[in-house]
Amino acid sequence: ELDDEGAAYNTAWHSNAAVLSEVGTLQIEFRYLAKITGRMEYATDAMRALDALLKIGTQDGLYPTLIQNIQVRPSFANDEISIGAMGD
């Protein structure tokens, strides 16, 4: 989410973490935006979120549904794995 000044924040129901599925959604949306506008910085900026996520060590390649993003380096905020909602 962005506030009126354009600063990012987490919504109240997950105020200390980002939802894993949002990272994937951002990849799709911003890569498409880069394609239709010809401005590759949209794809590059979105890729930074995925790069940060890939740097977190996983067990068996599975990521929990919540990523703590209020620190400099992201980390897992829970240990729940989902094949559907919030983890797709």
C-alpha positions in Angstrom: 0.0 0.0 0.0 1.1 3.6 -0.5 0.0 6.6 1.6 -0.8 10.0 0.2 2.9 11.0 0.1 3.8 7.8 -1.8 5.5 6.0 1.1 4.9 2.3 1.4 3.2 0.7 4.4 1.6 -2.6 5.4 -2.1 -2.7 5.9 -3.4 -3.2 9.5 -4.2 -6.9 9.4 -0.6 -7.8 8.5 1.2 -4.6 9.7 4.6 -6.2 10.2 4.7 -8.3 7.1 4.0 -8.5 3.3 2.0 -11.4 1.9 4.2 -13.7 -0.3 1.7 -13.8 -3.1 1.9 -10.0 -3.5 5.6 -10.4 -4.5 4.6 -12.6 -7.4 1.7 -10.4 -8.4 4.0 -7.4 -8.5 6.3 -9.2 -10.9 3.5 -9.8 -13.3 2.0 -6.4 -13.1 5.2 -4.4 -13.3 6.8 -6.5 -16.0 3.7 -5.9 -18.1 3.7 -2.2 -17.3 7.3 -2.1 -18.5 6.4 -3.9 -21.7 3.5 -1.6 -22.6 5.2 1.6 -21.6 8.7 0.7 -22.9 10.1 1.8 -19.5 12.2 -1.2 -18.3 12.8 0.5 -14.9 9.3 -0.8 -13.8 10.5 -4.4 -14.3 13.9 -3.7 -12.8 12.4 -2.1 -9.6 9.9 -5.0 -9.1 12.7 -7.5 -9.6 14.5 -6.0 -6.5 11.6 -7.4 -4.4 12.1 -10.9 -5.9 15.9 -10.7 -5.5 15.5 -9.9 -1.8 13.1 -12.7 -1.4 15.4 -15.2 -3.1 18.3 -14.3 -0.7 16.3 -15.6 2.3 17.3 -19.2 2.9 14.4 -21.7 2.6 13.8 -25.2 3.7 13.0 -27.4 0.7 12.5 -24.4 -1.5 9.2 -23.5 0.2 8.4 -20.0 1.4 6.0 -19.1 4.2 3.0 -16.9 3.5 4.3 -13.8 5.3 7.6 -11.9 4.8 8.7 -9.5 7.5 9.6 -6.3 5.6 10.0 -3.6 8.3 13.7 -4.3 8.7 16.5 -3.6 6.3 16.8 -7.3 5.3 13.5 -9.2 4.9 12.9 -12.4 6.8 10.1 -14.9 7.3 7.3 -13.6 9.5 5.6 -17.0 10.1 6.1 -20.7 9.2 2.9 -21.4 7.4 3.1 -22.8 3.9 0.2 -22.5 1.5 -0.3 -23.8 -2.0 -3.4 -21.6 -2.4 -4.4 -18.3 -0.7 -1.5 -16.0 0.2 1.1 -18.3 -1.1 0.3 -18.7 -4.7 
